[in-house]
Amino acid sequence: MHHSSTAGTGSTAQPSRRTVLTATAVVTAALAAGGGTAYADARRPDDDKLRGLISRMTLEE
């Protein structure tokens, strides 16, 4: 059986629409619960990963 996951392979595959919608819902819920502002901090390497993920997110037409 072929496993199609690209996690950890450095693939530039686009995330699925379901992934984008789930991520959007999670971020929205976190902001609503925390009442804060979300932003990427240039001093944190994890935020570079977050920026990269967000930049690859597109909704399928």
PDB file of N, CA, C and O in Angstrom:
ATOM      1  N   MET A   1       0.843  -1.177   0.000  1.00  0.00           N
ATOM      2  CA  MET A   1       0.000   0.000   0.000  1.00  0.00           C
ATOM      3  C   MET A   1       0.889   1.241   0.000  1.00  0.00           C
ATOM      4  O   MET A   1       1.829   1.333   0.790  1.00  0.00           O
ATOM      5  N   HIS A   2       0.606   2.164  -0.853  1.00  0.00           N
ATOM      6  CA  HIS A   2       1.369   3.404  -0.970  1.00  0.00           C
ATOM      7  C   HIS A   2       0.834   4.427   0.015  1.00  0.00           C
ATOM      8  O   HIS A   2      -0.374   4.651   0.096  1.00  0.00           O
ATOM      9  N   HIS A   3       1.733   5.042   0.760  1.00  0.00           N
ATOM     10  CA  HIS A   3       1.351   6.071   1.726  1.00  0.00           C
ATOM     11  C   HIS A   3       1.650   7.414   1.100  1.00  0.00           C
ATOM     12  O   HIS A   3       2.793   7.685   0.735  1.00  0.00           O
ATOM     13  N   SER A   4       0.636   8.265   0.968  1.00  0.00           N
ATOM     14  CA  SER A   4       0.806   9.518   0.234  1.00  0.00           C
ATOM     15  C   SER A   4       1.196  10.711   1.093  1.00  0.00           C
ATOM     16  O   SER A   4       1.273  11.829   0.583  1.00  0.00           O
ATOM     17  N   SER A   5       1.442  10.507   2.375  1.00  0.00           N
ATOM     18  CA  SER A   5       1.802  11.619   3.249  1.00  0.00           C
ATOM     19  C   SER A   5       3.149  12.202   2.837  1.00  0.00           C
ATOM     20  O   SER A   5       4.076  11.472   2.486  1.00  0.00           O
ATOM     21  N   THR A   6       3.240  13.537   2.886  1.00  0.00           N
ATOM     22  CA  THR A   6       4.500  14.209   2.549  1.00  0.00           C
ATOM     23  C   THR A   6       5.099  14.874   3.768  1.00  0.00           C
ATOM     24  O   THR A   6       6.012  15.690   3.641  1.00  0.00           O
ATOM     25  N   ALA A   7       4.606  14.542   4.939  1.00  0.00           N
ATOM     26  CA  ALA A   7       5.105  15.165   6.168  1.00  0.00           C
ATOM     27  C   ALA A   7       6.585  14.866   6.355  1.00  0.00           C
ATOM     28  O   ALA A   7       7.014  13.714   6.294  1.00  0.00           O
ATOM     29  N   GLY A   8       7.348  15.912   6.583  1.00  0.00           N
ATOM     30  CA  GLY A   8       8.761  15.754   6.861  1.00  0.00           C
ATOM     31  C   GLY A   8       9.636  15.501   5.648  1.00  0.00           C
ATOM     32  O   GLY A   8      10.831  15.244   5.797  1.00  0.00           O
ATOM     33  N   THR A   9       9.070  15.567   4.449  1.00  0.00           N
ATOM     34  CA  THR A   9       9.872  15.297   3.260  1.00  0.00           C
ATOM     35  C   THR A   9      10.316  16.569   2.556  1.00  0.00           C
ATOM     36  O   THR A   9      11.063  16.512   1.580  1.00  0.00           O
ATOM     37  N   GLY A  10       9.859  17.718   3.049  1.00  0.00           N
ATOM     38  CA  GLY A  10      10.221  18.969   2.401  1.00  0.00           C
ATOM     39  C   GLY A  10       9.424  19.226   1.140  1.00  0.00           C
ATOM     40  O   GLY A  10       9.791  20.091   0.344  1.00  0.00           O
ATOM     41  N   SER A  11       8.344  18.494   0.942  1.00  0.00           N
ATOM     42  CA  SER A  11       7.515  18.659  -0.241  1.00  0.00           C
ATOM     43  C   SER A  11       6.856  20.032  -0.248  1.00  0.00           C
ATOM     44  O   SER A  11       6.553  20.593   0.805  1.00  0.00           O
ATOM     45  N   THR A  12       6.640  20.563  -1.440  1.00  0.00           N
ATOM     46  CA  THR A  12       5.965  21.850  -1.559  1.00  0.00           C
ATOM     47  C   THR A  12       4.515  21.659  -1.982  1.00  0.00           C
ATOM     48  O   THR A  12       3.907  22.578  -2.531  1.00  0.00           O
ATOM     49  N   ALA A  13       3.956  20.487  -1.737  1.00  0.00           N
ATOM     50  CA  ALA A  13       2.571  20.210  -2.094  1.00  0.00           C
ATOM     51  C   ALA A  13       1.632  21.162  -1.366  1.00  0.00           C
ATOM     52  O   ALA A  13       1.875  21.535  -0.218  1.00  0.00           O
ATOM     53  N   GLN A  14       0.572  21.545  -2.038  1.00  0.00           N
ATOM     54  CA  GLN A  14      -0.429  22.427  -1.448  1.00  0.00           C
ATOM     55  C   GLN A  14      -1.248  21.659  -0.422  1.00  0.00           C
ATOM     56  O   GLN A  14      -1.594  20.501  -0.651  1.00  0.00           O
ATOM     57  N   PRO A  15      -1.564  22.291   0.712  1.00  0.00           N
ATOM     58  CA  PRO A  15      -2.428  21.626   1.686  1.00  0.00           C
ATOM     59  C   PRO A  15      -3.845  21.506   1.121  1.00  0.00           C
ATOM     60  O   PRO A  15      -4.249  22.297   0.269  1.00  0.00           O
ATOM     61  N   SER A  16      -4.585  20.525   1.594  1.00  0.00           N
ATOM     62  CA  SER A  16      -5.946  20.331   1.110  1.00  0.00           C
ATOM     63  C   SER A  16      -6.853  21.453   1.589  1.00  0.00           C
ATOM     64  O   SER A  16      -6.520  22.180   2.525  1.00  0.00           O
ATOM     65  N   ARG A  17      -7.982  21.582   0.948  1.00  0.00           N
ATOM     66  CA  ARG A  17      -8.965  22.598   1.349  1.00  0.00           C
ATOM     67  C   ARG A  17      -9.412  22.346   2.783  1.00  0.00           C
ATOM     68  O   ARG A  17      -9.595  23.289   3.554  1.00  0.00           O
ATOM     69  N   ARG A  18      -9.586  21.080   3.140  1.00  0.00           N
ATOM     70  CA  ARG A  18      -9.991  20.728   4.504  1.00  0.00           C
ATOM     71  C   ARG A  18      -8.943  21.212   5.511  1.00  0.00           C
ATOM     72  O   ARG A  18      -9.296  21.729   6.571  1.00  0.00           O
ATOM     73  N   THR A  19      -7.663  21.047   5.185  1.00  0.00           N
ATOM     74  CA  THR A  19      -6.591  21.494   6.076  1.00  0.00           C
ATOM     75  C   THR A  19      -6.630  23.005   6.259  1.00  0.00           C
ATOM     76  O   THR A  19      -6.492  23.505   7.375  1.00  0.00           O
ATOM     77  N   VAL A  20      -6.818  23.724   5.169  1.00  0.00           N
ATOM     78  CA  VAL A  20      -6.876  25.186   5.232  1.00  0.00           C
ATOM     79  C   VAL A  20      -8.058  25.640   6.081  1.00  0.00           C
ATOM     80  O   VAL A  20      -7.919  26.527   6.923  1.00  0.00           O
ATOM     81  N   LEU A  21      -9.219  25.032   5.858  1.00  0.00           N
ATOM     82  CA  LEU A  21     -10.407  25.420   6.619  1.00  0.00           C
ATOM     83  C   LEU A  21     -10.259  25.080   8.096  1.00  0.00           C
ATOM     84  O   LEU A  21     -10.682  25.850   8.958  1.00  0.00           O
ATOM     85  N   THR A  22      -9.660  23.929   8.391  1.00  0.00           N
ATOM     86  CA  THR A  22      -9.440  23.541   9.786  1.00  0.00           C
ATOM     87  C   THR A  22      -8.479  24.507  10.462  1.00  0.00           C
ATOM     88  O   THR A  22      -8.730  24.958  11.580  1.00  0.00           O
ATOM     89  N   ALA A  23      -7.383  24.826   9.789  1.00  0.00           N
ATOM     90  CA  ALA A  23      -6.403  25.758  10.356  1.00  0.00           C
ATOM     91  C   ALA A  23      -7.031  27.127  10.594  1.00  0.00           C
ATOM     92  O   ALA A  23      -6.771  27.767  11.613  1.00  0.00           O
ATOM     93  N   THR A  24      -7.851  27.568   9.660  1.00  0.00           N
ATOM     94  CA  THR A  24      -8.530  28.854   9.805  1.00  0.00           C
ATOM     95  C   THR A  24      -9.461  28.840  11.010  1.00  0.00           C
ATOM     96  O   THR A  24      -9.501  29.798  11.782  1.00  0.00           O
ATOM     97  N   ALA A  25     -10.211  27.749  11.170  1.00  0.00           N
ATOM     98  CA  ALA A  25     -11.133  27.635  12.303  1.00  0.00           C
ATOM     99  C   ALA A  25     -10.381  27.627  13.631  1.00  0.00           C
ATOM    100  O   ALA A  25     -10.817  28.252  14.598  1.00  0.00           O
ATOM    101  N   VAL A  26      -9.260  26.925  13.677  1.00  0.00           N
ATOM    102  CA  VAL A  26      -8.469  26.848  14.911  1.00  0.00           C
ATOM    103  C   VAL A  26      -7.905  28.218  15.278  1.00  0.00           C
ATOM    104  O   VAL A  26      -7.980  28.633  16.435  1.00  0.00           O
ATOM    105  N   VAL A  27      -7.350  28.909  14.314  1.00  0.00           N
ATOM    106  CA  VAL A  27      -6.782  30.238  14.578  1.00  0.00           C
ATOM    107  C   VAL A  27      -7.882  31.208  15.008  1.00  0.00           C
ATOM    108  O   VAL A  27      -7.695  31.996  15.935  1.00  0.00           O
ATOM    109  N   THR A  28      -9.024  31.147  14.332  1.00  0.00           N
ATOM    110  CA  THR A  28     -10.143  32.020  14.685  1.00  0.00           C
ATOM    111  C   THR A  28     -10.609  31.761  16.115  1.00  0.00           C
ATOM    112  O   THR A  28     -10.843  32.699  16.878  1.00  0.00           O
ATOM    113  N   ALA A  29     -10.740  30.489  16.472  1.00  0.00           N
ATOM    114  CA  ALA A  29     -11.169  30.132  17.830  1.00  0.00           C
ATOM    115  C   ALA A  29     -10.143  30.590  18.868  1.00  0.00           C
ATOM    116  O   ALA A  29     -10.513  31.084  19.933  1.00  0.00           O
ATOM    117  N   ALA A  30      -8.870  30.428  18.559  1.00  0.00           N
ATOM    118  CA  ALA A  30      -7.821  30.839  19.495  1.00  0.00           C
ATOM    119  C   ALA A  30      -7.830  32.349  19.701  1.00  0.00           C
ATOM    120  O   ALA A  30      -7.664  32.826  20.823  1.00  0.00           O
ATOM    121  N   LEU A  31      -8.020  33.091  18.631  1.00  0.00           N
ATOM    122  CA  LEU A  31      -8.071  34.547  18.754  1.00  0.00           C
ATOM    123  C   LEU A  31      -9.308  34.990  19.528  1.00  0.00           C
ATOM    124  O   LEU A  31      -9.244  35.911  20.343  1.00  0.00           O
ATOM    125  N   ALA A  32     -10.434  34.328  19.269  1.00  0.00           N
ATOM    126  CA  ALA A  32     -11.668  34.677  19.974  1.00  0.00           C
ATOM    127  C   ALA A  32     -11.536  34.376  21.465  1.00  0.00           C
ATOM    128  O   ALA A  32     -12.008  35.149  22.299  1.00  0.00           O
ATOM    129  N   ALA A  33     -10.907  33.276  21.797  1.00  0.00           N
ATOM    130  CA  ALA A  33     -10.755  32.877  23.197  1.00  0.00           C
ATOM    131  C   ALA A  33      -9.731  33.747  23.921  1.00  0.00           C
ATOM    132  O   ALA A  33      -9.914  34.093  25.088  1.00  0.00           O
ATOM    133  N   GLY A  34      -8.661  34.096  23.227  1.00  0.00           N
ATOM    134  CA  GLY A  34      -7.580  34.849  23.864  1.00  0.00           C
ATOM    135  C   GLY A  34      -7.737  36.347  23.770  1.00  0.00           C
ATOM    136  O   GLY A  34      -7.193  37.088  24.589  1.00  0.00           O
ATOM    137  N   GLY A  35      -8.482  36.798  22.772  1.00  0.00           N
ATOM    138  CA  GLY A  35      -8.685  38.223  22.603  1.00  0.00           C
ATOM    139  C   GLY A  35      -7.434  38.976  22.193  1.00  0.00           C
ATOM    140  O   GLY A  35      -7.414  40.206  22.234  1.00  0.00           O
ATOM    141  N   GLY A  36      -6.394  38.263  21.800  1.00  0.00           N
ATOM    142  CA  GLY A  36      -5.134  38.909  21.446  1.00  0.00           C
ATOM    143  C   GLY A  36      -4.963  39.076  19.954  1.00  0.00           C
ATOM    144  O   GLY A  36      -5.870  38.804  19.167  1.00  0.00           O
ATOM    145  N   THR A  37      -3.800  39.522  19.591  1.00  0.00           N
ATOM    146  CA  THR A  37      -3.448  39.697  18.194  1.00  0.00           C
ATOM    147  C   THR A  37      -2.439  38.637  17.811  1.00  0.00           C
ATOM    148  O   THR A  37      -1.489  38.379  18.550  1.00  0.00           O
ATOM    149  N   ALA A  38      -2.640  38.021  16.657  1.00  0.00           N
ATOM    150  CA  ALA A  38      -1.706  37.002  16.183  1.00  0.00           C
ATOM    151  C   ALA A  38      -0.754  37.626  15.171  1.00  0.00           C
ATOM    152  O   ALA A  38      -1.178  38.336  14.259  1.00  0.00           O
ATOM    153  N   TYR A  39       0.517  37.358  15.338  1.00  0.00           N
ATOM    154  CA  TYR A  39       1.509  37.816  14.385  1.00  0.00           C
ATOM    155  C   TYR A  39       2.718  36.899  14.467  1.00  0.00           C
ATOM    156  O   TYR A  39       2.936  36.221  15.471  1.00  0.00           O
ATOM    157  N   ALA A  40       3.498  36.890  13.398  1.00  0.00           N
ATOM    158  CA  ALA A  40       4.708  36.074  13.370  1.00  0.00           C
ATOM    159  C   ALA A  40       5.861  36.904  13.912  1.00  0.00           C
ATOM    160  O   ALA A  40       6.040  38.058  13.521  1.00  0.00           O
ATOM    161  N   ASP A  41       6.627  36.329  14.795  1.00  0.00           N
ATOM    162  CA  ASP A  41       7.764  37.005  15.418  1.00  0.00           C
ATOM    163  C   ASP A  41       9.024  36.631  14.641  1.00  0.00           C
ATOM    164  O   ASP A  41       9.374  35.453  14.562  1.00  0.00           O
ATOM    165  N   ALA A  42       9.700  37.611  14.074  1.00  0.00           N
ATOM    166  CA  ALA A  42      10.886  37.362  13.252  1.00  0.00           C
ATOM    167  C   ALA A  42      12.012  36.693  14.035  1.00  0.00           C
ATOM    168  O   ALA A  42      12.909  36.108  13.428  1.00  0.00           O
ATOM    169  N   ARG A  43      11.989  36.764  15.358  1.00  0.00           N
ATOM    170  CA  ARG A  43      13.052  36.172  16.169  1.00  0.00           C
ATOM    171  C   ARG A  43      12.809  34.701  16.468  1.00  0.00           C
ATOM    172  O   ARG A  43      13.677  34.039  17.039  1.00  0.00           O
ATOM    173  N   ARG A  44      11.656  34.180  16.098  1.00  0.00           N
ATOM    174  CA  ARG A  44      11.332  32.786  16.426  1.00  0.00           C
ATOM    175  C   ARG A  44      11.337  31.933  15.165  1.00  0.00           C
ATOM    176  O   ARG A  44      10.560  32.205  14.250  1.00  0.00           O
ATOM    177  N   PRO A  45      12.186  30.910  15.084  1.00  0.00           N
ATOM    178  CA  PRO A  45      12.251  30.060  13.892  1.00  0.00           C
ATOM    179  C   PRO A  45      10.950  29.314  13.623  1.00  0.00           C
ATOM    180  O   PRO A  45      10.637  29.030  12.467  1.00  0.00           O
ATOM    181  N   ASP A  46      10.184  28.989  14.668  1.00  0.00           N
ATOM    182  CA  ASP A  46       8.903  28.315  14.448  1.00  0.00           C
ATOM    183  C   ASP A  46       7.951  29.199  13.655  1.00  0.00           C
ATOM    184  O   ASP A  46       7.126  28.696  12.892  1.00  0.00           O
ATOM    185  N   ASP A  47       8.060  30.514  13.829  1.00  0.00           N
ATOM    186  CA  ASP A  47       7.203  31.425  13.099  1.00  0.00           C
ATOM    187  C   ASP A  47       7.542  31.436  11.609  1.00  0.00           C
ATOM    188  O   ASP A  47       6.667  31.691  10.783  1.00  0.00           O
ATOM    189  N   ASP A  48       8.798  31.165  11.255  1.00  0.00           N
ATOM    190  CA  ASP A  48       9.156  31.032   9.845  1.00  0.00           C
ATOM    191  C   ASP A  48       8.423  29.842   9.237  1.00  0.00           C
ATOM    192  O   ASP A  48       7.955  29.911   8.101  1.00  0.00           O
ATOM    193  N   LYS A  49       8.324  28.757   9.990  1.00  0.00           N
ATOM    194  CA  LYS A  49       7.588  27.580   9.514  1.00  0.00           C
ATOM    195  C   LYS A  49       6.114  27.924   9.336  1.00  0.00           C
ATOM    196  O   LYS A  49       5.488  27.513   8.359  1.00  0.00           O
ATOM    197  N   LEU A  50       5.565  28.678  10.281  1.00  0.00           N
ATOM    198  CA  LEU A  50       4.167  29.092  10.190  1.00  0.00           C
ATOM    199  C   LEU A  50       3.949  29.965   8.965  1.00  0.00           C
ATOM    200  O   LEU A  50       2.985  29.770   8.224  1.00  0.00           O
ATOM    201  N   ARG A  51       4.846  30.934   8.746  1.00  0.00           N
ATOM    202  CA  ARG A  51       4.733  31.780   7.555  1.00  0.00           C
ATOM    203  C   ARG A  51       4.777  30.945   6.281  1.00  0.00           C
ATOM    204  O   ARG A  51       4.009  31.183   5.349  1.00  0.00           O
ATOM    205  N   GLY A  52       5.681  29.962   6.245  1.00  0.00           N
ATOM    206  CA  GLY A  52       5.793  29.102   5.070  1.00  0.00           C
ATOM    207  C   GLY A  52       4.525  28.313   4.814  1.00  0.00           C
ATOM    208  O   GLY A  52       4.078  28.196   3.673  1.00  0.00           O
ATOM    209  N   LEU A  53       3.943  27.768   5.883  1.00  0.00           N
ATOM    210  CA  LEU A  53       2.701  27.006   5.742  1.00  0.00           C
ATOM    211  C   LEU A  53       1.581  27.897   5.231  1.00  0.00           C
ATOM    212  O   LEU A  53       0.850  27.520   4.315  1.00  0.00           O
ATOM    213  N   ILE A  54       1.448  29.074   5.820  1.00  0.00           N
ATOM    214  CA  ILE A  54       0.387  29.990   5.412  1.00  0.00           C
ATOM    215  C   ILE A  54       0.574  30.430   3.966  1.00  0.00           C
ATOM    216  O   ILE A  54      -0.404  30.547   3.227  1.00  0.00           O
ATOM    217  N   SER A  55       1.801  30.673   3.554  1.00  0.00           N
ATOM    218  CA  SER A  55       2.038  31.139   2.186  1.00  0.00           C
ATOM    219  C   SER A  55       1.690  30.076   1.149  1.00  0.00           C
ATOM    220  O   SER A  55       1.394  30.405   0.000  1.00  0.00           O
ATOM    221  N   ARG A  56       1.722  28.791   1.550  1.00  0.00           N
ATOM    222  CA  ARG A  56       1.368  27.720   0.617  1.00  0.00           C
ATOM    223  C   ARG A  56      -0.123  27.407   0.602  1.00  0.00           C
ATOM    224  O   ARG A  56      -0.585  26.639  -0.243  1.00  0.00           O
ATOM    225  N   MET A  57      -0.875  27.989   1.520  1.00  0.00           N
ATOM    226  CA  MET A  57      -2.305  27.685   1.615  1.00  0.00           C
ATOM    227  C   MET A  57      -3.085  28.419   0.534  1.00  0.00           C
ATOM    228  O   MET A  57      -3.002  29.640   0.401  1.00  0.00           O
ATOM    229  N   THR A  58      -3.834  27.657  -0.224  1.00  0.00           N
ATOM    230  CA  THR A  58      -4.743  28.229  -1.207  1.00  0.00           C
ATOM    231  C   THR A  58      -6.025  27.422  -1.175  1.00  0.00           C
ATOM    232  O   THR A  58      -6.001  26.218  -0.920  1.00  0.00           O
ATOM    233  N   LEU A  59      -7.135  28.076  -1.431  1.00  0.00           N
ATOM    234  CA  LEU A  59      -8.399  27.358  -1.532  1.00  0.00           C
ATOM    235  C   LEU A  59      -8.556  26.867  -2.960  1.00  0.00           C
ATOM    236  O   LEU A  59      -8.343  27.608  -3.919  1.00  0.00           O
ATOM    237  N   GLU A  60      -8.932  25.605  -3.078  1.00  0.00           N
ATOM    238  CA  GLU A  60      -9.136  25.044  -4.410  1.00  0.00           C
ATOM    239  C   GLU A  60     -10.363  25.681  -5.028  1.00  0.00           C
ATOM    240  O   GLU A  60     -11.382  25.882  -4.366  1.00  0.00           O
ATOM    241  N   GLU A  61     -10.248  25.993  -6.302  1.00  0.00           N
ATOM    242  CA  GLU A  61     -11.369  26.647  -6.976  1.00  0.00           C
ATOM    243  C   GLU A  61     -12.246  25.634  -7.650  1.00  0.00           C
ATOM    244  O   GLU A  61     -13.244  25.998  -8.272  1.00  0.00           O
TER     245      GLU A  61
END
